[in-house]
Amino acid sequence: MSALVWRRVCRGFVLCCFAALLQLGAPATGPAAAFETSAPTAILVDHGTGRVLYEKSADEEIAPASLAKLMTIIVLFEDLKQGRVQRDDRFTVSEYAWRTGGASSGGSTMFLPLNSDVSVDDLIRGIIVQSGNDATIVVAEGLSGSVEAFAKRMNEEAETIGLTHSHFTNPHGLPDPEQHVSVRDLARLAAHLIREFPEDYPIFAEESFAYNGINQRNRNPLLALGADGLKTGHTSDAGYGLVASAQRDGRRIVLAMSGMDSAAERASEARRLMNFGLQDFEEVVLVTAGETLGTAAVRGGVVDRVDMAAAEDLRMLVPRGSLSDVEREVVENGPFVAPVSEGQRLGWVRFARGDETLRQVPLLSETAVEEAGLFQRIAETLARNLGWGGAQTP
């Protein structure tokens, strides 16, 4: 090909990916379509890309049980971030908190003594590690004056985060016919906690917490298997549920499931879903920002070609070991007339399967090309018109 061709095409390599998965929102195929769980409702999300790797009845409205405490913690963390409360502030354990969520209630409890004062820092661990219902009520009353007022704040925060199938009426998740969530919303809550409160998120991985002389272990069964949070839940109407997150090789996944019949089934199915997300998918780098992918023709410049570089990264999550005939095509949109500025768009890199364009990234000039002097431009014009030094431009 001549240095002055209108279009320069370089057909590249075969990538290890499914073309269908190169499109955001593409339906599950391959491993994702083959995976199944006994959980009535479940979702698995790649945290980095936000891609749903698996879902089953993910928008069905369900009772949250203790998973509602994730929203309670978000409201508390937000108040800490905004300086409305401090970690060493102390809240008093009311009779309502003691009776509704204390030792005599029969539910998860922090075993807070009646009328005692407890620090916000201890309450955080009492909610996250011990899943104390009494701790959530103490927080609700301490921050908002009442459970009802706090529930209003929970719903306001839910709207801000973008939950679409959730409504909260209490901070602990005890049964209420008006209270519901979806596993998609629970996964969004988890992602919000991980993203917005990175300094506090490690608390979810703490294996135990002792208060009032009573040591309780974290109920998350996946902590021993590589997960680093978040929470379990159980009531008779909700069944056994879990929200968890884990990372491996720089990738993080978030999963949520609910409605299982036993703690053993919850642990088993959550482990299967976690391993599926971490083992069966991999991130493939198709192109990196600044990577040189070709050159573009320039007329009337001090040089006749300029390097083109990718404008941005293009990374895709694909099933591990999957193969598909996806081709990379580098397209030059020239020739260009000097001057050419640095960063000027000169073409694009296209990823395609057959005639179908899947994704493309702009290509930019790596350097500026100044206009040539008069005599150089005359010589170039003569060479082009008389065919000196190469084929004529088509």
Secondary structure, 3 states (H helix, E strand, C coil): CCCCCCCCEEECCCCCCCHHHHCCCCCCCCHHHHCCCCCCEEEEEECCCCCEEEEECCCCCECCHHHHHHHHHHHHHHHHHCCCCCCCCEEECCHHHHHHHCHHHCCCCCCCCCCCEEEHHHHHHHHHCCCCHHHHHHHHHHHHCCHHHHHHHHHHHHHHHCCCCCECCCCCCCCCCCCEECHHHHHHHHHHHHHHCCCCHHHHHCCEEEECCEEEECCCCCHHHCEEEEEEEEECCCEEEEEEEEEECCEEEEEEEEEECCHHHHHHHHHHHHHHHHHCEEEEEEECCCCEEEEEEEECECCCEEEEEECCCEEEEEECCCCCCCEEEEEECCCEECCECCCCEEEEEEEEECCEEEEEEEEEECCCECECCHHHHHHHHHHHHHCCCCCCCC
